Amino acid sequence: MGEGKGLETGGRHCITDGCDKFARPRSTSGKCPNCIARECYHRKNPDSPSRPMGHHGKWKGVECSEDGCSERASTNGLCHRHSSTAAYYRRKADGVSYCPTSRRNAHLKLKYGIDAADYTRMFESQDGKCAICGMGADEVAVPSSWSASNPFAVDHCHESGKVRALLCNQCNLLVHSGQTSDTLQRAIQYLEHHQRNS
């Protein structure tokens, strides 16, 4: 969040030592999204080395080494796009094919601390339905970027990292927008009030 935007919205600074970003609005922790994500990651991966505030690795301030590219380098002296392309052709030359299953497992493990088997167990325990609206995978709108094996989003607490349940995209957006149960309760009261007076 930019400094001007933070001041306009009455934002407060993150309480983490050395962090000059603004705290997430309506956050009870008083921390910025980056610090919350960092804490969440280290709770799930306690053996991972913890980096000091402001550490961006050896590629900080370095441009991509690919000719004509001025993007910031992130891995092996290349920007994210060129690094991904190079890794793809490197795997192709080694005869390693793209495996969507292992990639999905890696994504679930990195972001939520679960694997595809855990996702399937949650899906089956919910009878293949969203935990809020109760609609099945064939009844809800699934974003085109999602795979057929992931019809629902993994809902989790952004502050503790704890996985809660599987939600359809609309309900997941609703929970994310509401942030807290108090806000959602007020939204319910608001809708009920206007429904009675309509």
MIMIFI-26309 format. One record per residue: x, y negated, z negated of N, C-alpha, C in turn; residue in one letter. Coordinates in steps of 0.02 Angstrom, whole numbers, padded with zeros to 5 digits, always signed. Atoms other than C-alpha are relative to their C-alpha. Layout:
<sites>
XYZXYZXYZA/...
</sites>
This chain:
<sites>
+00043+00060+00000+00000+00000+00000+00044-00062+00000M/-00040+00060-00003+00069-00169+00047-00011-00044-00060G/+00005+00042+00059+00101-00299-00086-00059-00046+00004E/+00056+00045-00008-00025-00421-00014-00066+00034-00011G/+00062-00037+00008-00161-00290-00005-00012+00018-00073K/+00006-00018+00071-00125-00235-00184-00023-00059-00041G/+00020+00059+00038-00142-00413-00248-00071-00020+00015L/+00068+00019-00020-00302-00444-00149-00051+00043-00037E/+00048-00045+00031-00386-00293-00227+00009+00003-00076T/-00010+00001+00072-00326-00336-00402+00038+00060-00026G/-00036-00061+00018-00208-00188-00403+00052-00012-00053G/-00053+00004+00050-00085-00151-00541+00058+00044+00023R/-00059-00037-00020+00091-00086-00522+00001+00069-00032H/-00009-00068+00025+00133+00098-00543+00041-00003-00065C/-00033+00002+00065+00189+00136-00721+00065+00041-00001I/-00062-00040-00003+00332+00252-00664+00060-00047+00001T/-00061+00041+00001+00503+00178-00705+00034+00000+00068D/-00035+00006-00063+00587+00112-00549-00044-00003+00061G/+00046+00001-00057+00432+00118-00440-00033-00069+00005C/+00029+00067-00008+00374-00049-00367-00065+00000+00041D/+00061-00005-00038+00219+00016-00276-00060-00013-00046K/+00061+00011+00039+00039-00016-00330-00033+00066-00017F/+00034-00061+00023-00058+00114-00429-00061+00013+00044A/+00059-00018-00038-00198+00208-00343-00061-00032-00034R/+00060+00030+00030-00364+00115-00368-00041+00053-00036P/+00042-00043+00042-00474+00194-00503+00037+00061-00027R/-00039-00057+00027-00332+00311-00553+00007-00008-00075S/-00007+00002+00073-00329+00355-00737+00073+00006-00021T/-00070-00009+00018-00143+00394-00731+00040-00065+00005S/-00036+00064-00009-00092+00217-00678+00060+00007+00045G/-00058-00012-00044+00026+00287-00546-00021-00006+00073K/+00012+00006-00072+00043+00263-00358-00009+00070+00029C/+00010-00065-00031-00004+00404-00237+00065+00041+00007P/-00063-00036-00008+00180+00447-00207+00023+00032-00065N/-00021-00027+00065+00218+00469-00392-00046+00056-00023C/+00047-00053+00017+00060+00571-00418+00016+00063+00039I/-00017-00058-00043+00106+00684-00271+00065+00033-00023A/-00064-00027+00022+00285+00702-00336-00009+00041-00063R/+00012-00036+00062+00225+00753-00509-00038+00065+00012E/+00040-00059-00017+00097+00873-00436+00045+00054+00031C/-00045-00047-00032+00232+00954-00328+00045+00034-00051Y/-00047-00028+00049+00352+00977-00474-00036+00042-00053H/+00037-00044+00045+00214+01051-00583-00009+00068+00032R/+00008-00063-00036+00185+01183-00449+00066+00034+00015K/-00067-00027-00016+00372+01204-00414+00050-00024-00052N/-00043+00025+00054+00460+01182-00582+00075+00012+00011P/-00071-00015-00012+00623+01257-00517+00031-00045+00054D/-00025+00044-00053+00637+01129-00377+00040-00058-00031S/-00039+00056+00027+00772+00996-00404-00039-00065+00004P/+00035+00064+00002+00699+00830-00456+00046-00056+00022S/-00041+00054-00027+00762+00678-00361-00014-00064-00038R/+00012+00064+00034+00787+00507-00441-00044-00046+00042P/+00042+00047-00035+00668+00366-00395+00040-00037+00053M/-00034+00036-00054+00715+00288-00228+00046+00045+00042G/-00042-00045-00038+00809+00442-00166-00035+00021+00065H/+00031-00019-00064+00774+00471+00019+00047+00044+00040H/-00045-00045-00036+00917+00588+00063+00052-00037+00041G/-00055+00030-00037+01065+00560+00175-00022-00034+00065K/+00022+00030-00063+00957+00505+00322-00034-00068-00011W/+00031+00065+00013+00895+00345+00237+00035-00054+00042K/-00027+00055-00040+00918+00199+00358+00034+00023+00065G/-00033-00026-00060+00982+00314+00498-00053+00009+00055V/+00046-00009-00056+00901+00312+00670+00009+00068+00033E/-00002-00064-00036+00860+00467+00772+00057+00000+00050C/-00058-00005-00045+01011+00528+00871-00019+00016+00072S/+00024-00014-00068+00904+00570+01024+00004-00065+00041E/-00008+00058-00043+00941+00452+01170-00066-00037+00010D/+00059+00041-00012+00817+00309+01182-00052+00001-00055G/+00048-00003+00055+00730+00348+01016+00026-00043-00058C/-00020+00044+00055+00733+00216+00879-00036+00016-00065S/+00035-00020+00061+00627+00310+00752+00050+00018-00055E/-00042-00017+00057+00694+00345+00577+00015+00075-00001R/-00020-00070+00004+00792+00508+00562-00025+00031-00065A/+00025-00034+00061+00722+00636+00441+00035+00067-00012S/-00032-00066+00006+00806+00804+00476+00053+00008+00055T/-00054-00013-00048+00972+00848+00559+00014-00059+00046N/-00015+00060-00040+00991+00669+00620-00053-00016+00052G/+00054+00010-00048+00828+00678+00718-00063-00025-00035L/+00064+00020+00028+00657+00598+00692-00045+00061-00005C/+00044-00057+00011+00511+00708+00644-00021+00032+00066H/+00023-00027-00065+00449+00727+00825+00055+00039+00035R/-00054-00034-00035+00619+00771+00900+00026+00060-00040H/-00021-00056+00041+00663+00883+00753-00046+00060+00010S/+00048-00054-00012+00503+00984+00778+00009+00031+00069S/-00011-00025-00068+00535+00997+00965+00063+00042+00004T/-00063-00037+00000+00715+01053+00937-00008+00067-00035A/+00011-00063+00037+00660+01184+00809-00041+00048+00042A/+00042-00043-00042+00528+01249+00931+00043+00035+00054Y/-00041-00029-00053+00654+01274+01072+00055+00045-00028Y/-00050-00043+00032+00782+01347+00951-00031+00068-00016R/+00034-00063+00015+00656+01478+00894-00015+00038+00064R/+00017-00032-00064+00604+01511+01074+00062+00034+00030K/-00062-00029-00026+00786+01540+01125+00021+00063-00039A/-00017-00058+00041+00806+01662+00980-00052+00056+00006D/+00051-00051-00010+00650+01756+01035-00050+00003-00057G/+00047+00001+00056+00551+01705+00880-00064-00035+00023V/+00063+00028-00023+00368+01678+00921-00035-00038-00057S/+00038+00040+00049+00252+01555+00835-00050+00046-00035Y/+00045-00043+00038+00155+01642+00697-00048-00044-00040C/+00048+00043+00035-00004+01549+00645-00014+00023-00071P/+00015-00027+00067-00030+01665+00495+00053-00022-00050T/-00053+00020+00046+00139+01629+00417+00001-00075-00010S/+00002+00073+00006+00121+01444+00454-00057-00021-00046R/+00057+00015+00044-00050+01441+00370+00018+00017-00073R/-00021-00019+00068+00022+01534+00219+00046-00052-00029N/-00049+00049+00024+00165+01410+00207-00034-00066-00018A/+00037+00062+00014+00044+01262+00216-00039+00005-00065H/+00040-00009+00061-00071+01331+00081+00044+00003-00062L/-00046-00008+00057+00076+01376-00031+00031-00067-00019K/-00032+00064+00013+00161+01207-00012-00048-00052-00029L/+00046+00053+00020+00007+01098-00032-00042+00017-00061K/+00046-00017+00053-00102+01196-00152+00025+00054-00048Y/-00026-00052+00043+00005+01335-00227-00038+00066+00005G/+00036-00063-00011-00107+01473-00156+00021+00027+00068I/-00015-00028-00066-00090+01590-00007-00065+00019+00036D/+00059-00016-00039-00209+01654+00128-00045+00050-00036A/+00040-00050+00037-00263+01801+00017-00041-00034-00055A/+00037+00038+00051-00312+01679-00122-00058-00037+00031D/+00052+00037-00036-00409+01574+00004-00058+00047+00017Y/+00051-00049-00019-00501+01730+00065-00041+00022-00060T/+00036-00020+00061-00544+01783-00114-00048-00055-00022R/+00043+00056+00019-00613+01609-00151-00060-00004+00048M/+00052+00003-00052-00712+01611+00013-00053+00054-00013F/+00046-00055+00012-00788+01781-00028-00039-00009-00066E/+00035+00011+00064-00828+01734-00209-00054-00054+00005S/+00050+00052-00013-00925+01584-00141-00050+00022+00053Q/+00045-00028-00051-01018+01699-00018+00006-00037+00067D/-00011+00035-00063-00941+01601+00126-00036-00066+00006G/+00037+00063-00001-01030+01442+00075+00037-00055-00038K/-00030+00058+00034-00978+01267+00021-00024+00000-00073C/+00016-00001+00071-00972+01254-00170-00048-00055-00021A/+00045+00055+00018-01076+01092-00167-00066+00005+00038I/+00062+00003-00039-01201+01091-00024-00029+00070+00014C/+00024-00068-00010-01214+01281-00007-00008+00021+00072G/+00005-00018-00072-01202+01279+00183+00057+00046+00020M/-00049-00048-00024-01111+01419+00272+00047-00030+00051G/-00050+00024-00047-00960+01402+00385-00029-00013+00070A/+00030+00009-00067-01071+01418+00540-00052-00056+00001D/+00050+00053+00003-01187+01279+00480+00030-00070-00006E/-00032+00065+00011-01062+01141+00442+00043-00020+00059V/-00044+00025-00053-00962+01031+00560+00072+00009-00023A/-00070-00013+00016-00782+01093+00559+00043-00043+00047V/-00043+00041-00043-00651+00967+00622+00037+00042+00051P/-00031-00037-00055-00573+01019+00787+00072+00020-00016S/-00070-00015+00017-00398+01017+00709+00005+00058-00049S/-00002-00056+00047-00447+01153+00583-00006+00065+00037W/+00004-00065-00031-00426+01336+00625-00064+00035-00022S/+00061-00037+00016-00571+01459+00626+00007+00037-00066A/-00012-00037+00063-00490+01549+00478-00002-00046-00061S/+00004+00050+00054-00498+01387+00375-00061-00044+00009N/+00059+00041-00012-00680+01329+00390-00013-00051-00054P/+00012+00045+00056-00676+01243+00219+00065-00029-00025F/-00058+00033+00030-00559+01122+00134+00011+00027-00070A/-00016-00020+00068-00468+01171-00025-00004-00062-00043V/+00008+00058+00044-00531+01047-00154+00045+00009-00061D/-00045-00003+00058-00404+01007-00289+00004-00068-00034H/-00009+00062+00037-00372+00877-00423+00066-00031+00022C/-00060+00033-00025-00248+00751-00353+00049-00019-00055H/-00044+00019+00055-00178+00713-00525+00031+00061-00033E/-00028-00060+00033-00158+00888-00600+00023+00052+00050S/-00018-00049-00051-00142+00985-00437-00041+00064-00004G/+00040-00061+00010-00269+01114-00499-00051+00009+00056K/+00048-00016-00053-00369+01199-00360-00067+00013-00032V/+00067-00007+00029-00556+01188-00393-00044+00049+00038R/+00043-00043-00040-00655+01268-00251+00008-00017+00074A/+00000+00014-00071-00684+01272-00063-00061-00042+00018L/+00054+00044-00018-00789+01131+00009-00001-00012+00076L/+00003+00020-00071-00852+01086+00183+00032-00069+00005C/-00035+00064-00010-00770+00933+00258-00039-00059-00028N/+00041+00056+00024-00916+00817+00217+00000-00005-00076Q/+00001+00001+00073-00926+00868+00034+00069-00017-00028C/-00068+00016+00022-00737+00859+00018+00013-00075+00005N/-00007+00072-00008-00740+00681+00085-00040-00038-00053L/+00042+00030+00050-00881+00639-00034+00034+00000-00069L/-00035-00006+00065-00784+00702-00187+00062-00045+00000V/-00061+00041-00004-00625+00616-00127-00017-00074-00005H/+00020+00071+00002-00715+00450-00100-00024-00020-00069S/+00026+00016+00066-00802+00459-00269+00053-00004-00053G/-00058-00001+00046-00637+00495-00360-00016+00028-00069Q/+00016-00023+00068-00720+00518-00531-00073+00020-00005T/+00069-00023+00010-00877+00604-00596-00045-00059-00020S/+00039+00058+00018-00933+00437-00670-00025-00039+00061D/+00018+00035-00062-00931+00354-00499-00054+00038+00038T/+00049-00041-00036-01026+00499-00420-00067+00000-00037L/+00062+00002+00038-01154+00497-00562-00037-00066+00011Q/+00032+00065-00014-01184+00311-00533-00030-00001+00070R/+00026-00004-00069-01206+00348-00347-00066+00038+00001A/+00062-00039+00005-01339+00479-00391-00056-00044-00028I/+00050+00044+00031-01430+00355-00504-00023-00054+00049Q/+00015+00051-00050-01421+00224-00366-00048+00028+00052Y/+00043-00030-00051-01498+00342-00237-00069+00016-00028L/+00064-00016+00032-01633+00401-00358-00043-00062-00011E/+00036+00063+00012-01678+00221-00402-00032-00025+00064H/+00027+00026-00063-01699+00170-00220-00050+00048+00032H/+00049-00049-00027-01791+00332-00178-00068-00011-00034Q/+00062+00012+00037-01920+00293-00314-00035-00064+00024R/+00028+00065-00019-01941+00114-00252-00013-00007+00075N/+00011+00005-00072-01957+00156-00068-00071+00018+00019S/
</sites>
